[in-house]
Amino acid sequence: MGTERADDSNNADEFFALRAPLLAVGYRLTGSLADAEDAVQEAWLRWASLPDSERAAIRDLRAWSTTVVGRVCLDRLRSAVARRERYVGQWLPEPIVTPLGGAQPDDPLDVVVRDDAVRMAAMVVLDTLTPQQRVAFVLHDAFDVPFDEIADILGCSVTAARQHASRGRKAVAAAEPPPRESPEHQWQVIERFLAAVNSGDVRAVAEILAPDVRFVGDSDGKARTALRTIVGADKTARFLLGVITTYRPGALTAGRPVLVNGDPGFHVPAEPGEGRYRDLDEHVHTMVVRDGRIAAIYDIANPDKLTRIPR
């Protein structure tokens, strides 16, 4: 019995050493921490339930587990297509919110957010791919999964798997976000932006926004934000200044600075309204900085996506 317990412990240790990189696979594939965690849990259950002889025959546990996670995530992506057709407004990936100093070293999310490929702007690009393109591209290009294994996951030929990855690669390259600027520079731009918003000056706000800036809100109709993407500096500035006047002065711009998928952002807690000011829903904001201006603003207000924020 003692030997069996030792073997079980060793098996668990061996698998859970891979938890962080497997979460990274799942999150890149689905844009959902919940789905990523479920996929990793499913891989563990399958691994733990294997007979000793089959487990011993697996020479590369990381490759085996990555394949299992890929299969589970493909199923989630396919079912998500129908769910998103019923989604109210725009859909954004679930944010990974960590303290300014970064996640704790023993937190698996620390491994996930180190990769530039998981910043919000990059994850948004992945959402433009079909499930097959996303799985083939991410598994091959980011995690070195061979095309014969990807073909097995997708249920297609190796040639078709290569084509899915190639199409995904081209789509990502065409819409690739600007390189991530230094955190110091990003914060400087964001602070100027917040000061302009608090001033109430439309022109001042528009000047710090890129001409083609995009404001994307995500609420599923459960909180207040834009239901359609707003494009352009003047439209975005007027929208922001119109919204901010409905809340207590400073409430929407006085959030707690955090990192959102490794980039600067803010967590704005819910706040009850008072007098003529309406109730403020909980929000997480993050922005893309390009050439000293804000090129994109992502506003996640769907409460279902804000359950893992460190309080």
ZIWO-V562615 format. One record per pair of residues at least 4 apart in sequence whose C-alpha atoms are under 7 Angstrom apart, sorted by the first residue. I is the first residue (numbers start at 0). J is the second residue. Records with the same first field share a line. If there is no record, write none. Layout:
I->J  J
This chain:
0->4
1->5
2->6
3->7
4->8
5->9
6->10
7->11
8->12
9->13
10->14
11->15
12->16
14->18
17->21  61
18->22  107
19->23  107  108  110  111
20->24
21->25  39  65
22->26  35  36  39
23->27  111
24->28
25->29  35  38  68  72
26->30  31  32  35
27->117
28->72  133  134  137
29->34  35  72  76
30->92  93  122
31->35  92  93
32->36  93
33->37
34->38
35->39
36->40
37->41
38->42  68  71  72
39->43  68
40->44
41->45
42->46  64  67  68
43->47
44->48
45->49
49->53  54
50->54
51->55
52->56
53->57
59->63
60->64
61->65
62->66
63->67
64->68
65->69
66->70
67->71
68->72
69->73  134
70->74  152
71->75
72->76
73->77  130  134
74->78
75->79
76->80  130
77->130
78->82
79->83
80->84
82->86
86->219
87->219  220
88->217  219  220  226  227
89->215  216  217  226  227
90->217
91->123  217
92->122  123
93->304
94->259  260
95->259  260
96->257  258  259  260  308
97->101  102  257  258  259  309
98->102  257  258
99->256  257  258
101->109
102->106  108  109
103->109
104->109
107->111
108->112
109->113
112->117  260  261
113->261
116->121
117->121  122  260
118->122  260  261  262
119->123  260
120->124  176
121->125  175  176
122->126
124->171  174
125->133  171
128->132  133  167
129->133
130->134
131->135  153  163
132->136  163  164  166  167
133->137  167
134->138
135->139  149  160  163  164
136->140  164  167  168
137->141  142
138->142  143  144
139->143  144  145  146
144->148  149
145->149
146->150  157  160  161
147->151  157
148->152
149->153  160
150->154  155  156  157  160
151->155
155->159  160
156->160
157->161
158->162
159->163
160->164
161->165
162->166
163->167
164->168
165->169
166->170
167->171
168->172
169->173
170->174
171->175
177->289
180->184  185
181->185
182->186  263
183->187
184->188
185->189  288
186->190  263
187->191
188->192  291  292
189->193
190->194
191->195
192->196  204  207
193->197  252
194->198
195->199  200  203  204
196->200  204  240
197->249
199->240
200->204
201->205  236  237
202->206
203->207
204->208  236
205->232  233  236
207->292  293
208->212  232  292  293  294
209->232  292  293  294
210->231  232
211->230  231  232  294
212->230  231  232  293  294  295
213->228  229  230  231  294  295  296
214->228  229  230  235  295  296  297
215->225  228  229  296  297  298
216->224  225  226  297  298  299
217->224  298  299  300  301
218->222  223  224  299  300  301
219->301
221->301
222->280  300  301
223->280
229->234  235
230->234  235
231->235
232->236
233->237
234->238
235->239
236->240
237->241
238->242
239->243
240->244
243->251
245->276  277
246->250  276  277  279
247->276
249->253
251->267
254->265  266  267
255->265  266  267
256->264  265  266
257->263  264  265  266
258->262  263  264
259->263  264  285
263->285
264->284  285  286
265->283  284  285
266->282  283  284
267->281  282  283
268->281  282
269->279  280  281
270->278  279  280
271->278  279
272->276  277  278  279
273->277
281->300
282->298  299  300
283->298  299  300
284->297  298  299
285->296  297  298
286->293  295  296  297
287->293  294  295  296
288->292  293  294
289->293  294
301->305
302->306
